């Protein structure tokens, strides 16, 4: 009997593991590549004579395009599967990098690194990959599986930066961007692996769900979904501000040269453990409670870092703690949406949440520069990130995570 059971469950286990691995590789490539864009600001300015503000705008624009394109990419993956969406996104991402590599003007750079890369990222990251993982994983293991994919995806942030730096220094901007474009083309076929859930021997059938329009209307009236979406704005705001402005802030504090880059690398390294841990916690405790505590820990860490004297040791500790809470919100947020609404339209529903995150990201990066230009200090933004985190925590604790009823189920006629 036990032998029969092991034979029945082994295919599902193997398929789940394969999907997790493919998802981690796709995320690792896409997220890792976009983390290297800061390395091109100086070279584009010095070698091609482009204004720094224009280069920074192109990089910031891809975040906004990513956010607005994410619901559509998620909806397409829900309807047609991940394979065509990932293939289209990887190809578009590669085209954007290739266009940036040969861009003779700022307009072409904005189209390549801003518009095309933004669309490509939306098709090859969280809103497409995590729903595919969520559909194949069992409900009790869903949060853990999403955490594993997010943790594996963080490896790209650690690996891509030294790769790009080495190629750029030895062969120039264009070659390094073409290498990144080639990496994106290599992952294009992996979307087919994300759709392998259909071949599992004992598939899990969810209850029938309503059409997308009806589910979106239900979500728009769901207080918990609205609170979750508002809270996700804070995540993007905090992370984009820190990732964009921490190095400059540390230089203003007379910290050693290179400590800012070290801090960002440490954040990426500890994010691997943090994403896995948040996924594990989300499988054992109520996910909105874990999110609430995560935002509280973030706010306390940011506040302490801002108020206490700056030393290399304090910067390292800050980077480590922030890394542990960095992208752990993603598997928790997507897992909570899946718990409440199911996985059939998870890409669409998570995509709308993620739009809020990306609007916060755009504002965090842009307002940081604007406030500094106006006041000569980042103090106001550090204080804003603390307050935003406290507000986000208070929004998450009262969320109702009860699975919603499915109108389509009641409307279906009984089987003959």
Residue pairs with C-beta under 8 A, 6 or more apart in sequence:
8 201
8 202
9 202
11 200
11 201
11 202
12 200
12 201
12 202
15 136
15 196
15 197
15 199
15 200
16 136
16 137
16 145
18 193
18 196
19 132
19 133
19 136
19 193
19 194
19 196
19 197
20 133
20 145
20 148
20 149
20 152
21 152
22 190
22 193
22 194
23 129
23 130
23 132
23 133
23 149
23 152
23 153
23 194
24 148
24 149
24 151
24 152
24 153
24 155
25 152
25 187
25 190
26 86
26 124
26 125
26 129
26 153
26 187
26 190
26 191
26 194
27 124
27 125
27 126
27 129
27 149
27 150
27 152
27 153
27 156
28 152
28 153
28 154
28 155
28 156
28 159
29 124
29 156
29 183
29 184
29 186
29 187
30 89
30 90
30 93
30 120
30 121
30 124
30 125
30 156
30 184
30 187
31 125
31 153
31 154
31 156
31 157
32 155
32 156
32 157
32 158
32 159
32 160
32 161
33 93
33 97
33 156
33 160
33 180
33 183
33 184
34 62
34 117
34 121
35 156
35 157
35 160
35 161
35 268
36 160
36 161
36 164
36 180
37 59
37 62
37 113
38 59
39 161
39 164
39 165
39 168
40 55
40 100
40 168
40 173
40 177
41 52
41 55
41 56
41 59
43 168
43 173
44 50
44 55
44 109
44 173
45 51
45 52
45 55
47 172
47 173
48 103
48 104
48 173
50 106
50 109
51 106
54 106
54 109
54 110
55 106
55 109
56 369
57 110
57 114
58 100
58 106
58 109
58 110
58 112
58 113
58 114
59 113
59 114
60 362
60 365
60 366
61 110
61 113
61 114
61 115
61 118
62 113
62 114
62 115
62 117
62 118
62 121
63 118
63 240
63 358
63 361
63 362
63 365
64 118
64 358
64 359
64 362
65 114
65 115
65 117
65 118
65 119
65 122
66 118
66 119
66 121
66 122
66 125
66 358
67 122
67 354
67 355
67 356
67 357
67 358
67 359
67 361
67 362
68 355
68 358
69 118
69 119
69 122
69 123
70 122
70 127
70 351
70 354
70 355
70 358
71 127
71 348
71 351
71 352
71 354
71 355
72 122
72 351
73 85
73 89
73 119
73 122
73 123
73 127
73 128
73 347
73 351
74 127
74 128
74 131
74 346
74 347
74 348
74 349
74 350
74 351
75 212
75 345
75 347
75 348
75 351
76 84
76 85
76 347
77 85
77 123
77 127
77 128
77 131
77 132
77 347
78 131
78 212
78 344
78 345
78 346
78 347
78 348
81 191
81 194
81 195
82 128
82 129
82 132
82 191
82 194
82 195
83 191
83 192
83 194
83 195
84 191
85 123
85 128
85 191
86 123
86 124
86 128
86 129
86 187
86 188
86 190
86 191
86 194
87 188
87 189
87 191
88 123
89 119
89 120
89 121
89 122
89 123
89 124
89 128
90 120
90 123
90 124
90 184
90 185
90 187
90 188
90 191
91 120
91 184
91 185
91 188
92 116
92 119
92 120
92 123
93 116
93 117
93 119
93 120
93 121
93 123
93 124
93 181
93 184
94 120
94 181
94 182
94 184
94 185
95 112
95 116
95 120
95 181
96 111
96 112
96 113
96 115
96 116
96 117
96 119
96 120
97 112
97 113
97 117
97 177
97 178
97 180
97 181
97 184
98 112
98 177
98 178
98 181
99 108
99 109
99 111
99 112
99 113
99 116
100 108
100 109
100 112
100 113
100 117
100 177
101 173
101 174
101 175
101 177
101 178
101 181
102 108
102 174
103 109
103 112
120 184
122 128
124 184
124 187
125 153
126 150
126 330
126 334
126 350
126 354
127 347
127 350
127 351
127 354
128 191
128 194
128 347
129 149
129 153
129 194
130 146
130 149
130 150
130 330
130 331
130 334
130 346
130 350
131 334
131 338
131 343
131 346
131 347
131 350
132 194
132 195
132 197
133 142
133 145
133 146
133 149
133 194
134 142
134 145
134 146
134 334
134 335
134 338
134 343
134 346
135 197
135 343
135 346
136 145
136 196
136 197
136 200
137 144
137 145
137 146
138 204
139 339
140 283
141 283
142 283
142 335
142 338
142 339
143 279
143 280
143 281
143 282
143 283
143 287
143 331
143 332
143 335
144 279
144 280
144 282
144 283
145 279
146 279
146 282
146 330
146 331
146 334
146 335
147 275
147 276
147 277
147 278
147 279
147 280
147 282
147 328
147 331
148 276
148 279
149 331
150 275
150 276
150 279
150 327
150 328
150 330
150 331
151 271
151 272
151 273
151 274
151 275
151 276
151 279
152 272
153 275
154 268
154 271
154 272
154 275
154 327
155 272
157 268
157 271
158 265
158 268
158 269
158 272
160 180
161 265
163 179
164 176
164 179
164 180
167 175
167 176
167 179
168 175
168 176
197 203
206 342
206 343
206 344
207 342
207 406
207 409
208 406
208 408
208 409
208 412
209 215
209 342
209 344
209 345
209 406
209 408
209 409
210 218
210 406
210 407
210 408
211 408
212 345
212 348
214 407
214 408
215 341
215 344
215 345
215 348
215 349
216 345
216 348
216 349
216 352
218 341
218 404
218 407
219 225
219 341
219 349
219 352
220 226
222 340
222 404
223 399
223 400
224 288
224 340
224 399
224 400
224 401
225 337
225 340
225 341
225 349
225 353
227 395
227 396
227 398
227 399
228 288
228 333
228 336
228 337
228 353
228 395
228 396
228 399
229 352
229 353
229 356
230 356
230 392
230 395
231 291
231 295
231 392
231 395
231 396
232 329
232 333
232 353
232 354
232 356
232 357
232 360
233 356
233 357
233 359
233 360
233 392
234 295
234 360
234 388
234 389
234 391
234 392
235 295
235 329
235 357
235 360
235 392
236 356
236 357
236 358
236 359
236 360
236 361
236 362
236 364
237 360
237 361
237 363
237 364
237 384
237 385
237 388
238 298
238 302
238 360
238 364
238 385
238 388
238 389
239 326
239 327
239 361
239 364
240 360
240 361
240 362
240 363
240 364
240 365
241 364
241 365
241 367
241 368
241 381
241 385
242 267
242 302
242 322
242 385
243 264
243 267
243 365
244 364
244 365
244 368
244 369
245 365
245 368
245 369
245 372
245 378
245 381
246 260
246 263
246 264
247 260
247 261
247 263
247 264
248 260
248 372
249 260
249 378
250 259
250 260
250 263
250 310
250 315
251 257
251 260
252 378
253 310
255 310
255 312
255 315
256 312
259 312
259 315
262 316
262 319
263 315
263 316
263 318
263 319
264 319
266 316
266 319
266 320
266 323
267 319
267 322
267 323
267 326
268 323
268 326
269 323
270 319
270 320
270 321
270 322
270 323
270 324
270 326
271 323
271 324
271 326
271 327
271 328
273 323
273 324
274 323
274 324
274 325
274 326
274 327
274 328
275 326
275 327
275 328
275 330
275 331
277 324
277 328
278 290
278 294
278 325
278 328
278 329
278 331
278 332
279 328
279 331
279 332
279 335
281 290
282 290
282 331
282 332
282 335
282 336
286 401
287 332
287 333
287 335
287 336
287 339
287 401
288 336
288 396
288 397
288 399
288 401
289 396
289 397
290 332
291 329
291 332
291 333
291 336
291 396
292 393
292 394
292 396
292 397
293 393
294 325
294 328
294 329
294 332
295 389
295 390
295 392
295 393
295 396
296 389
296 390
296 393
297 321
297 325
298 322
298 325
298 389
299 385
299 386
299 387
299 389
299 390
299 393
301 318
301 321
301 322
301 325
302 322
302 382
302 385
302 386
302 389
303 386
305 314
305 318
306 379
306 382
306 383
306 386
308 314
333 350
333 353
334 346
334 350
336 399
336 401
337 346
337 349
337 350
337 353
338 346
339 401
339 403
340 401
340 402
340 403
340 404
341 349
341 403
341 404
342 403
342 406
364 381
364 385
367 381
367 384
368 378
368 381
371 377
371 378
371 380
371 381
372 378
372 381
